[in-house]
Amino acid sequence: MFKHLLVTLDGTPRSEAVVQHALDVAAAMGAEVTLLRVIDTPNQDWGERGAVGKQTAAPPKSMYVDQASAYLARVAKRFEGCGVRTHTSVRSGSPAKQIVATAKEVDADAIAMATHSRRGLNRLMFGSVAEAVLHDTQLPILLIRA
């Protein structure tokens, strides 16, 4: 029986394939839910190079955090409408590392996430967040193919 479920979302419709499944599990078990959105930050200075190599202004990090928070608030309404106690968290950094760290911090019993099912060159280039989480945690993981 789960008391706390961590649900990871990346802001895409594909990642939301996990939402209804997580809602069903949480409602059936009386579990609370933490919705997590990790903003991947490969370029920590949030700037990007322009066409002539000069640093161009990128939107401030706070804008990305605000957008992610608003997104999670919209998803949280689906859970709260079913009587599931819901929290939200926005993190930045490596998605797999942040998912595992957040699961520990909120004392989650399980992690629910959608997998993009990358194959071949895409998987080699971009890796699999789900696979990395699987290797870095001992928690049960509910994987939903998007």
N, C-alpha and C positions, 0 to 999 in steps of 0.2 A: 504494500500500500504506500502510495506516495503522499507526502505532506506538502512538498514544495517542488514545483516543476519550473525549470528554466527553459524558456522558449526563445530560440534565436531567429532573428529576422534580418535580412539584408536590404530591405526596402523595395525589393522587386516582387511582382505578382507571383513569380515562381516560388519564392521563399514562403509566401503566405499559404502554400498548400498544407503546411503543418498546422495552421491555426485551428481549423475545425477539429482535427484529431486531438490536439492538445486541450481544446475546450471540452471535448467529450471526456477525456481522461480526468481532467481536473474536476469537472462537475461530478463525475461518478465517484471519485475518491475524496471529495471535499478538500482538495489540495488548493493551496494558493499558487499563484503564477507570477514569475518575473519575466517580463518581455525585455529582451536585450537586442540592441542594435549597435553593432561595432562599425565604426567608421574606419576603414582601412587607410592608414596614413603612410604609404611608402615614402613620401616626400615630406618629412617632418616640418619643413619651414613653410608649407602650404603655398609656396610660390611655384611658378613654372617658367620655363625658358621661352622667350618669344622667338620669332622667326630670325631675328638678327643676334640671338644669343644673350639679349639683355633680360634681366629679371623683370617679369611683369607682375602686376599686382593680382593675386588670387583672392577670391572671396575669403573673408576672415573665417577662422575655424568656428567661431561662435555661430555663424550662419548655418554651417553643416550640423552643428549640435542642435540648434533650434529646429531645423527641418526634421531631424531624426526624432526629436522629442515630440513634435507635433504628429509625426507618423505613428509613433508608438501609442500616443494618446488616442488616436483614432482606432487602432487595433484593440486597445484595452477596453474600449466601450463594448466590444463584442463579448468580452469575458464578463465584464461587470453587469451587463444586461442579463446574464445567466446566473448571477449571484456568486461569481468566482472572484475572490479577493485578488487584486492585481497590482503589481508594482512595475515600474519601467526603469530602464537603465540604459544610458548611452555611454559608450566607451570609445576610445580611439587606440589604434595600434594593430597588432597582428590579430586577426579574427580568432584563430584557434586558441591562442594564449589568453586572450581576453575572455573567451567563453569559459575556459577551464577555471580561470581565476574568479570570474563572477560566480560560477557554480559553487566554488568553495566559500566565497564571501557570503552568499545568501543561504548557505547550507541546503542546497538543492538535493533532492533525492534522485532526480533524473533530468536529462536534457532532451529536449525535442527540437528537431531541426529538419529542414528540407534539404535534400541533396540535389545539386544541379546535374548530376550524372554525367560529368565530363568524361570523355574518352580520348584516347590517342594523344595527339599533339597538344590539344587543349589541356588535358590533365597533366601532361608532362610540364607544360609551361606555367600553368596556374595552380597546379596542385589541387588537393581536395581538403577543404576545411574540415569536412566531416571525418575524413580519415585521420587527420592530425588530432582532432578532438578525441577520437576513439583511442588513439595511442597514448594520449596524455591524461586520461581520466579512467577511473574504475567505476564511474557511475553508469547505470543503464542509459542507453541512448535510443530514443525513438526516432528513426530515420524515415522520412516520407519522401518518395521520389516525386519531384516536381513535374 
